[in-house]
Amino acid sequence: MIFYRYYATYDVAGPSINGFSSWRAYLEVDEYEVWKETPKGYWIIPKGMTKDPDCVKLYKKFVLKVANRKFAYPDKKSAFESFKIRTKRRIEHLERQLAQTKAQQKMIEGIEDIETFDCVVVNRMIKFL
C-alpha cells in the first residue's frame, strides 16, 4: 500500500524588485510505503528507503486508520485535499501574524521618546517545579 503527501517547493522566477523576488511554486508529492501495520494504523516510511533499523527510526511516521487529519493518505485525491487545507490554514496564520506586526509597528511609530513613554512593566518569571 502506498501513501501520499503533497507539498510545494519554490524557486526564484525573476529579478529582485525592492528587495523582493518573484517566486514560482511547484507541486510535489512524497510517496510512503507501509513498513508495519497495526490494528489502529500504519507505520510508513519514504518509498524506496532502506529498511535499516537506524534509518527507519529516523523517518517512520504513524498514520491512524481512522482519523480526520493524517500525515499522509492512501489516495492522491485525499492527499491533495489535505494539502489545500494546510495551505489555507498557513495563509490564515500568516495573515494574523502580519496584522499583529502591523499593530506593533503602528504603536512603535507613535512613541517619540521611550524614556518618557508610559508602559506597563511586567515581570515574567518561570517557576520550575
C-alpha positions in Angstrom: 0.0 0.0 0.0 1.3 3.5 -0.9 0.5 6.7 0.9 0.9 10.2 -0.5 1.6 13.7 0.9 1.7 16.8 -1.3 3.9 19.8 -0.7 5.1 22.9 -2.5 8.7 23.8 -3.5 9.8 27.2 -4.8 12.4 28.8 -6.9 13.1 32.4 -7.9 11.2 33.3 -11.0 12.5 36.7 -11.8 14.8 39.6 -10.7 14.5 41.1 -7.2 12.3 44.2 -7.1 12.6 46.4 -4.0 14.3 43.5 -2.2 11.6 41.0 -3.0 12.0 38.2 -5.5 9.1 36.8 -7.5 8.6 33.1 -6.7 7.4 30.2 -8.8 5.8 27.3 -6.9 5.9 23.7 -7.9 3.6 20.9 -6.6 5.4 17.8 -5.5 4.3 14.6 -3.9 6.1 12.3 -1.5 5.3 8.6 -1.6 5.4 6.4 1.5 5.2 2.6 1.8 3.8 0.7 4.7 6.6 -0.6 7.0 4.3 -2.2 9.6 0.6 -2.4 10.1 -1.1 -2.4 13.5 -4.8 -2.8 14.4 -5.0 1.0 14.8 -2.9 2.2 11.8 0.2 2.0 9.7 3.9 2.8 10.2 5.0 4.3 7.0 8.5 5.2 5.6 9.6 7.0 2.5 9.2 4.8 -0.6 12.4 3.1 -1.6 14.2 3.8 1.7 16.4 1.1 3.1 14.9 -1.0 5.9 17.9 -0.4 8.0 16.6 0.0 11.7 18.6 3.2 12.2 17.0 4.8 9.1 13.6 3.6 9.9 13.8 5.0 13.4 14.5 8.5 12.0 11.9 8.6 9.2 9.0 6.4 10.2 5.6 8.1 10.7 2.4 6.7 12.2 -0.9 7.1 10.3 -4.1 6.2 12.1 -6.6 4.2 10.0 -9.5 6.3 11.2 -8.6 10.0 11.7 -9.8 13.4 10.4 -6.2 14.6 9.8 -3.4 12.4 8.7 0.2 12.9 7.8 -0.3 11.0 4.5 -3.2 9.5 2.7 -3.7 6.2 0.8 -5.1 8.1 -2.3 -3.9 11.2 -4.2 -7.2 12.9 -4.1 -7.4 12.9 -0.2 -3.7 13.9 0.0 -4.4 16.9 -2.3 -7.4 18.0 -0.3 -5.2 17.9 2.8 -2.6 20.0 1.1 -5.2 22.6 0.1 -6.5 22.7 3.8 -2.9 23.0 5.1 -2.2 25.8 2.7 -5.4 27.7 3.6 -4.5 27.4 7.3 -1.0 28.6 6.7 -2.3 31.7 5.0 -4.7 32.3 7.9 -1.8 32.1 10.4 0.5 34.3 8.4 -2.3 36.9 7.9 -2.9 37.0 11.6 0.8 37.4 12.3 1.0 40.2 9.8 -1.9 42.1 11.3 -0.3 41.8 14.8 3.0 43.0 13.5 1.4 46.0 11.7 -0.4 46.9 15.0 3.0 46.7 16.8 4.6 48.9 14.1 1.7 51.5 14.4 2.2 51.5 18.2 6.0 52.0 17.9 5.6 54.8 15.4 3.5 56.7 18.0 6.4 56.6 20.5 8.5 59.7 20.3 10.7 59.2 23.4 10.9 55.8 25.0 12.3 57.3 28.2 9.0 59.2 28.9 6.7 56.6 27.3 4.3 55.2 29.9 4.1 51.5 29.6 3.1 48.5 31.8 6.0 46.8 33.4 5.6 43.0 33.6 7.9 40.8 35.5 7.9 37.4 33.8 9.2 34.6 35.9 9.3 30.9 35.1 8.7 28.7 38.0 10.3 25.2 37.9 8.5 22.6 40.0 
